[in-house]
Amino acid sequence: METTRLGQLVEQALAWDLGDKDGPPDLEGAVAVIREIHDQARLLSKAVETAVERVPPDSALYILGQTALGEAQRRLPEPVPWERRRAVERAQNLARLSQTLLQRAAELEAVHGPSPPRCT
C-alpha cells in the first residue's frame, strides 16, 4: 500500500467543489477515484487491524483504532453511485475515512513500530 498515493487521492477528492456543477471531476473521474481510494483504504484498514491487535484493550489507541475499523466496516461496502454529485460525495466520504485510518496507523506505528506482515 502506498500511503503517499492515498494522501494524494484524499487531497484531490476533498478539493472538489460540490457547488460547481461543471467543475471537475466528471462521473467517470469520480468513480475512478472512489475505486482507488476504496482499494487503498481496505489495505490500510487491514494494517490498522493488525496493529490494534498489539495494543492493550484498555488503551485509548485500542478504542480509537477499533472505532476507525468499525467505521471502515460500515463505509467500505457501500456501492459506487452512478450520479456525479453522489459519486463526489462518496469519494469525499472515503477520503475522510482514509484520513482517519492514516492517522490511526501513524499513531499505532509511533507507539509500537510497523506492523508485521499479515499472512492470509
NORRA-V293131 format. One record per helix or strand of 2 or more residues. SS is the DSSP state (@ for helix, = for strand). FROM is the first residue (numbers start at 1). TO is the last residue. If there is no record, write none. Layout:
SS;FROM;TO
SS;FROM;TO
This chain:
@;3;15
@;27;52
@;60;75
@;84;112
